[in-house]
Amino acid sequence: MDIEAQNASDDQRSDHWARLDAFLRTDPRDAGCDEAMEMLDVYAELLAAGNDPSERFSGVHAHFLACGPCAQDLEGLLSALTGPDPSQPDPP
């Protein structure tokens, strides 16, 4: 096996371990992308109104903390709702 093929194989194994580690660190309350997207507008509206939806929707909150793409969707919707007002609370 040449060096490049061995490095690619090592990188692939490392990626598998990194993905497994991320999976094992997943918060058991994490609601997942589907539920987070279903609740996105409600969650964002509560944040925009100055409320803290993290306790009521703890599984969705846990998901927004863990999932970058869903958190970006929340940030985008929150920005659309509130405008560029820096005094609004940051999403989770």
N, C-alpha and C positions, 0 to 999 in steps of 0.2 A: 504494500500500500504506500503510495507516495505521500509526501508531507501535506500537500493541499487537501487530499482526500481524508487524511487522518484528522486534520484541523477541522474540516467541515463536519466530520463525524463527531468530534469532541464538542463542537459548537451545538450540534443538534441534541446531543445528550444533555448538555448544560441547559439548553432551552427547555427540555422536558422536565428537568429537575426544578427549574425556576417556575414553570407553570404549575407543577405539582405543589411546590411550596406556597405559591399564591393561592391555590385552591384550598389547601389545608388551613391557611390563615383567614379564610372567608368567615365573616361574621355569620353565625347561624341565624341571626335575625334578618339577614339580607333577603329582601323581597324579590330580587331579580329584575331584569330589564323590562319584562312585560308589565309587571305591576307598577314599576316606577313610571313607565310611560303612560299608563292609565291614570296615574295620580299626579302627573307632572303639572297640569294646569292648576289643580287644587293646591298642591304644595307651594307652587310659585306665588299664587294669589295670597295665600296665608303669609308667606315671607314678605311680600310686597306691602301687606297691610300692617307689618310690624309684629306679627305673631310668630311663635316658635312651634312649627308643626312637628319637630323631631320626636317629641314624646308621644303624640297621638299617632303618628305614622313612623314608628321606630324602624320597621323593616325597610320602608322606602328611604328613610334617612340613612340607614346603614348602607343601602345600595348606592346612594349618591356619593357617599364617602369612598366607596370602593371602585366605582365604575367611572372612569374618566369621560367616556363619550356621553353617558347619561348626565353627569355633572355639568358638562358643557352645554347640553340641551337646557338644563335648568338655569344656568347662568344666562344663556341667550334669551330665554323667555322672561326671566326676571328683569333683564335689561330692557326688554321691550315694554314690560309693564311699568317700570319705574323711571326709565330714562337714565341719563348719565348722572344721577344724584349720588354722590359718594357717601352720603350719610345713611344710606340704606344698609341693613346688615348683609354681610357676605353670606352667600349660600354655603351649605356644609361642604 
